[in-house]
Amino acid sequence: MPLETIGTPWLWTTTIAAVVALLALDFVLTRRPHEVSIREAALWSAFYIALPLAFGVFILTRYGTTTGVEYYTGYLVEKSLSVDNLFVFILLLSSFAVPRELQQRALLFGIAGALVLRGIFIAIGAAAIQQLSFAFLLFGLILAVTGVQLLREALSGHEKEVDVDSMRTVRFLRRFAPIAGRYHGPALVVRENGARMLTPFAVVIVVIFITDVIFAIDSVPAVYGITGDPYLVFATNAFALLGLRALYFLLEGALSRLVHLSFGLAFILFFIGAKLVLHWAHDEFTGVPEIPTTWSLVVIVLTLATVTVTSLVATRTGSARAGRAESADTRDVAAGDEGPAPAAVTDHAERVGPGGRGD
């Protein structure tokens, strides 16, 4: 089927040039590794949220309400999925013990790679929509499978973990190149004992690239479920990714409180998957209804708002219960309870030793 797009050569050229310029600016600003402060992260996050919102005003004014709603809805979906991706990035950077001052550089390499990968996937998606009548059905099934995986993880109640030594990417790299035992700043390759070695930082970059491929598999079809315009799909992906570095440092501490986010994202992916299937069926069979993009925007906003509120309530309730339990244990110890000593007290006694002094 023919694609309807607002992406003129001028608009594509201008957008890609702006994305490259912003990415280059980020690389220049991070050329000297440093630990990102909350103030710095907040300012850059505000910039990277204001920029796509302002661009949406341009889309609304120039191309009409329908296109504008598609853009904003697609951006909201991409931003929501990118927040979930931050959980994985936190695990990766923690598992590889990436120094704080190098973390933003690692994320920036990942963002650059993700932009290239998303561009490739978007082009493949556009070609599939044009050549394959069942492309929307295929995209819908991909989102449904991803939604099931997210839901299973959420229901399991187990925290995600990353075992560096068991990762296939790490094992593969070790077959072809030795890996240095420590970080050498942002260097990717160093020479130790006369041999060239990959640094742990280079391994982190490769792992993030591979992770970006997995993210693109569900991210691109999700936006194609909102709009069939490849330009809007690229623009929403680019804006969401560009703000990911600053958002990471801004939300790093708060992400652990969004305990119900996976449930919300699973529902959103199911919903968009159903929208894609209905869109395919609408083209194949008369009388099959479609889900308007405006409804999609309302459903996504309500879902995200709901899981945010329930997450905050759940974590607040859990913290309150933990605080009461800790207070009760403290009172028991103060009252001379004959029960076993708390683990922390026992550990301390073992470290101090019978002489009453540390080693």
C-alpha positions in Angstrom: 0.0 0.0 0.0 1.3 3.5 -0.7 2.7 5.4 2.2 1.3 8.8 3.2 4.0 11.0 4.7 4.7 14.6 5.4 8.4 13.9 5.1 9.6 16.1 2.2 13.3 16.0 1.2 13.7 19.4 2.9 12.0 18.2 6.1 14.1 15.0 6.3 17.3 16.8 5.6 16.6 19.5 8.2 15.5 17.0 10.9 18.5 14.6 10.4 20.9 17.6 10.4 19.4 18.8 13.7 19.6 15.4 15.2 23.3 15.0 14.2 24.1 18.5 15.5 22.5 17.8 18.9 24.3 14.5 19.1 27.6 16.1 18.2 26.9 18.8 20.9 26.4 16.1 23.5 29.7 14.4 22.5 31.5 17.7 22.8 30.0 18.5 26.2 31.0 15.0 27.5 34.5 14.9 26.1 35.8 15.5 29.6 34.3 12.8 31.8 32.5 14.1 34.9 29.8 13.1 37.3 26.5 14.5 36.3 24.7 16.6 39.0 20.9 16.6 39.5 20.8 20.3 38.4 22.6 19.5 35.1 20.4 16.5 34.4 17.3 18.5 35.2 18.2 21.4 32.8 19.1 19.0 29.9 15.9 17.0 30.5 13.8 20.2 30.4 15.5 21.1 27.1 14.9 17.7 25.5 11.3 17.7 26.6 10.6 21.3 25.5 12.2 20.7 22.1 9.9 17.9 20.9 6.8 19.6 22.4 7.7 22.8 20.5 8.2 20.7 17.3 4.8 19.2 17.9 3.3 22.7 17.8 5.0 23.2 14.4 3.5 19.9 13.2 0.0 20.9 14.4 0.2 24.3 12.8 1.6 23.1 9.5 0.0 19.8 8.9 -3.2 19.8 11.0 -4.7 18.3 14.1 -4.7 14.6 13.0 -1.0 14.6 12.2 -0.2 16.5 15.3 -2.1 14.1 17.5 -0.3 11.2 15.8 3.1 12.8 16.5 2.4 13.6 20.2 0.9 10.1 20.8 3.9 8.4 19.1 6.3 10.5 21.1 4.5 9.6 24.4 4.7 5.9 23.5 8.5 6.2 22.7 9.2 8.2 25.9 7.3 5.6 28.0 9.3 2.7 26.4 12.6 4.6 26.9 11.9 4.9 30.6 11.5 1.2 30.8 14.8 0.8 28.9 16.5 2.9 31.6 16.0 0.0 34.0 18.2 -2.2 31.7 20.8 0.5 31.3 21.0 0.9 35.1 21.6 -2.8 35.5 24.2 -2.9 32.7 26.2 0.1 34.0 26.0 -1.3 37.6 27.0 -4.9 36.6 30.0 -3.6 34.6 30.9 -1.2 37.5 31.2 1.7 35.1 32.6 4.7 37.0 30.0 7.5 37.5 32.0 10.0 35.4 32.0 7.6 32.4 28.3 6.6 32.5 27.0 9.5 30.4 29.6 8.8 27.8 28.6 5.1 27.6 24.9 6.2 27.3 25.8 8.6 24.6 27.5 5.9 22.5 24.4 3.8 23.0 22.1 6.6 21.9 24.2 7.2 18.7 24.0 3.5 17.9 20.3 3.3 18.7 19.6 6.2 16.3 21.3 4.4 13.4 19.5 1.1 14.3 16.1 2.8 14.6 16.7 4.4 11.2 17.3 1.0 9.6 14.3 -0.6 11.3 12.1 2.3 10.3 13.1 1.9 6.7 12.5 -1.9 6.8 9.1 -1.2 8.4 8.1 1.3 5.7 9.2 -1.2 3.0 7.2 -4.0 4.7 4.1 -1.8 4.9 4.3 -1.0 1.2 5.0 -4.5 0.0 3.3 -6.8 2.5 -0.4 -6.6 3.1 -0.1 -8.4 6.4 2.7 -6.2 7.8 0.4 -4.5 10.3 -0.7 -8.0 11.5 2.9 -9.0 11.9 3.7 -5.8 13.9 0.7 -6.4 16.1 1.9 -10.0 16.9 5.4 -8.7 17.7 3.9 -6.2 20.2 1.6 -8.9 21.7 4.6 -11.2 22.3 6.6 -8.3 23.9 3.7 -7.5 26.1 3.4 -11.1 27.3 7.1 -11.0 28.2 6.8 -7.8 30.1 3.7 -9.1 31.9 5.5 -12.3 32.9 8.4 -10.4 34.3 6.1 -8.1 36.2 4.1 -11.0 37.7 7.2 -13.0 38.6 8.1 -10.3 41.2 11.8 -11.0 40.7 14.2 -8.1 40.1 16.1 -8.2 36.8 19.7 -9.2 37.1 22.6 -9.1 34.7 25.4 -11.7 35.0 28.3 -10.3 33.0 30.3 -13.5 32.7 27.3 -15.4 31.3 26.5 -12.8 28.6 27.0 -14.2 25.1 28.4 -10.9 23.9 31.1 -10.8 26.5 32.0 -14.5 25.9 32.1 -13.8 22.1 34.4 -10.8 22.5 36.8 -12.7 24.8 37.3 -15.3 22.0 38.8 -12.7 19.7 40.3 -10.0 21.9 41.7 -9.9 25.4 40.0 -7.5 27.8 41.9 -5.2 30.1 41.3 -5.6 33.8 40.4 -2.0 34.5 38.9 1.2 32.9 41.2 3.6 31.1 38.8 6.6 31.0 36.7 6.7 27.8 39.4 4.8 25.8 38.1 1.8 23.9 41.4 0.1 23.1 44.7 0.2 25.1 48.1 -1.5 25.0 49.1 -3.5 28.1 52.2 -5.7 28.3 52.8 -5.1 24.6 49.4 -6.4 23.6 46.4 -4.4 22.3 43.3 -5.0 24.5 39.7 -3.9 24.6 38.8 -1.9 27.7 35.8 -2.8 29.8 34.3 0.5 28.5 34.4 -0.9 24.9 32.6 -4.1 26.1 29.9 -2.0 27.7 29.4 -0.1 24.5 29.0 -3.3 22.5 26.5 -4.7 25.0 24.5 -1.5 24.9 24.4 -1.7 21.1 23.1 -5.2 21.2 20.5 -4.2 23.7 19.4 -1.4 21.4 18.7 -3.9 18.7 16.3 -5.7 21.1 14.6 -2.4 22.1 14.1 -1.4 18.4 12.2 -4.7 17.7 9.2 -3.6 19.8 9.8 0.2 19.7 9.4 0.8 16.0 6.3 -1.4 15.5 4.7 0.4 18.5 5.0 3.8 16.8 3.8 2.3 13.5 0.8 1.3 15.4 0.1 5.0 16.0 1.0 6.4 12.6 2.0 4.9 9.2 4.2 7.9 8.4 7.9 6.9 8.5 8.9 10.5 9.1 6.9 10.8 12.2 8.1 7.4 13.4 11.7 8.6 13.0 11.1 12.0 14.6 9.4 10.5 17.7 12.2 7.9 18.1 14.9 10.5 17.7 13.5 13.0 20.2 12.9 10.2 22.8 16.4 8.9 22.4 18.2 12.3 22.5 16.8 13.0 25.9 17.6 9.6 27.3 21.0 10.5 28.7 19.8 13.3 30.9 16.7 11.4 31.9 18.8 8.6 33.1 20.6 10.7 35.7 17.4 12.6 36.6 15.3 9.5 37.3 18.0 7.0 38.4 16.9 7.1 42.0 13.2 7.4 41.3 13.0 4.5 38.8 13.0 2.0 41.6 9.7 3.4 42.8 7.8 2.8 39.5 7.1 -0.8 40.5 4.0 -1.1 38.3 5.4 0.5 35.1 5.9 -2.9 33.4 2.2 -3.7 33.9 1.3 -0.4 32.3 3.7 -0.8 29.4 2.5 -4.4 28.8 -1.1 -3.1 28.6 -0.1 -0.3 26.2 1.7 -2.8 23.9 -1.3 -5.1 23.9 -3.5 -2.1 23.1 -1.4 -0.9 20.3 -1.0 -4.5 19.0 -4.8 -4.8 18.9 -5.0 -1.4 17.1 -2.6 -2.7 14.5 -4.5 -6.0 14.0 -7.8 -4.1 13.7 -6.2 -1.7 11.1 -5.1 -4.8 9.1 -8.5 -6.3 9.4 -10.2 -3.0 8.4 -8.2 -3.0 5.1 -9.0 -6.7 4.4 -12.7 -6.9 5.5 -15.4 -4.3 5.3 -17.2 -3.4 8.5 -14.2 -4.0 10.9 -13.8 -0.9 13.1 -10.5 0.9 13.8 -9.3 2.6 17.0 -8.9 6.4 16.4 -5.5 7.9 17.3 -7.3 10.3 19.7 -8.6 7.3 21.7 -5.1 5.9 21.7 -3.7 9.0 23.2 -6.3 9.1 26.0 -5.8 5.4 26.8 -2.0 5.8 27.0 -2.1 8.9 29.1 -4.6 7.3 31.6 -2.6 4.1 31.7 0.7 5.9 32.5 -1.0 8.1 35.1 -2.7 5.1 36.8 0.5 3.0 37.1 2.5 6.0 38.3 0.0 6.7 41.1 -0.4 3.0 42.1 3.4 2.6 42.1 4.0 5.6 44.4 1.2 4.4 46.7 2.7 0.9 46.8 6.2 2.0 47.5 5.1 4.5 50.1 3.1 1.8 51.9 6.0 -0.7 51.7 8.4 1.9 53.1 6.0 2.7 55.9 5.7 -1.0 56.8 9.5 -1.5 56.7 9.9 1.6 59.0 7.4 0.2 61.5 9.1 -3.2 61.5 12.5 -1.6 62.0 11.2 0.5 64.9 9.8 -2.6 66.5 13.1 -4.4 66.3 14.9 -1.4 67.7 12.5 -1.3 70.7 13.0 -5.0 71.3 16.8 -4.6 71.4 16.5 -1.5 73.7 14.2 -3.5 76.1 16.8 -6.2 76.4 15.0 -8.8 74.3 16.6 -12.3 74.8 16.0 -13.2 71.2 18.7 -13.5 68.6 20.6 -10.3 67.8 19.8 -8.6 64.5 22.1 -9.6 61.6 23.7 -6.2 61.4 24.7 -6.4 65.1 26.0 -9.9 64.7 28.1 -8.9 61.6 29.5 -6.0 63.5 30.6 -8.2 66.4 32.3 -10.6 64.1 34.2 -7.8 62.4 35.3 -6.2 65.7 36.4 -9.4 67.3 36.7 -10.4 71.0 39.2 -7.7 71.7 36.6 -5.0 71.1 38.7 -3.3 68.4 38.7 -3.5 64.6 41.4 -5.3 62.6 
